[in-house]
Structure formats: C-alpha cells, structure tokens
C-alpha cells in the first residue's frame, strides 16, 4: 500500500470521529445556553399571584405558557380533589347517604370539593350546562384561607327542564372535573 493510499484511508476513518466531536461541542453550547436561559426565565408563568393563588378562571384552554392565565394541567389537577355531587352538605362535604345524581325540578343540587392543596384566594368556577349544551348558570368563588372544602349549589332549579346536565369545575384555564346529573321525575329523584 502506498503512503498516499494509507493517508487517505486514515483520513476517511478519522472523519466520523471529528464530526462527533463537533456535535458534542454544539450540545455543550446548547446545554450552557439552556441553563443560562432557565436561570433568567420566570419559574412559573401562570395566573398565580406571588402567594401562589390562581387569580382568574376561564372555561377555555389557553395555549402556551407566556399567557398570565395559563395553568399547568398537572398542577391544576393536584389542587382540587374529591369532587362530589349530591343533595345535602354536612361539614363541607356530602355524606355518602346524600350523594346522588338524580334530582327533581326545584330540588337543590350541591357540589363539594377538597381544596386543602389549593392556595388561599385562588378562584374556582363551576359552570352548569343543561340539555343541548345550554349553559344554565355559573358561579366563581375564592378559596378562603385555611379552607379544606368548598361547596357550590344551584337552588333555583324549578324551571330546569328534565334531561341530562353537567357541572364543570375549573381552576385557571383548566377543567379539572365534570359531574354528570339528571333532572327527572320526583319519584326517581334522590338517588
């Protein structure tokens, strides 16, 4: 083998290693830039105040993280637990015997939820929908300091038509729960 052939063979065999080294340098530069950017970027761009409270709710997902009202869906799910629908609230919750999803027109409807992991003053909204996806009501409340439970109710249901209904629970721009229920004949209600 001639020396020029040997040199060419050596050059061709070293070429892939040189390309890898160049790529590693690029990755190191990218990593350094990412670390620098994460050090200067805001930690959490949501609709939360400095106390961590969610200050607004909306019934629509807001895309992206730069909007002040965008809440991380995983974080939102951890803030509200044990959503229950029923006929009567006792000590902030609905006892097992009073849980149910069948109501007669005129009967009050209650929804309770555990909010112990929700920052105080955070806003939670329940949007009520009737047959044909018609919005019949909504209500927004702030979580009181030290609260373990929060309840919502609809007491003026006498004019509600029989049919399928739902109540959506929202915090920030995230729907965290949906409770389905029926307005039915009095003989079937209470279950």
Secondary structure, DSSP 8 states (H G I E B T S, - for coil): --HHHHHHHHHHHHHHHHHHHHHHHHHHHHHHHHHHHHHHS-S--SSB-TTS-B----SS---SSSSTT---HHHHHHH-EEEEEES--BTTB--GGGB-SEEETT--EEEEEE-TTS-TT-EEEEEEEEGGGEEEEEEEEE--TT-SEEEEEE---TT--SEEEEEEEEETTEEEEEEEEEEE-GGG---
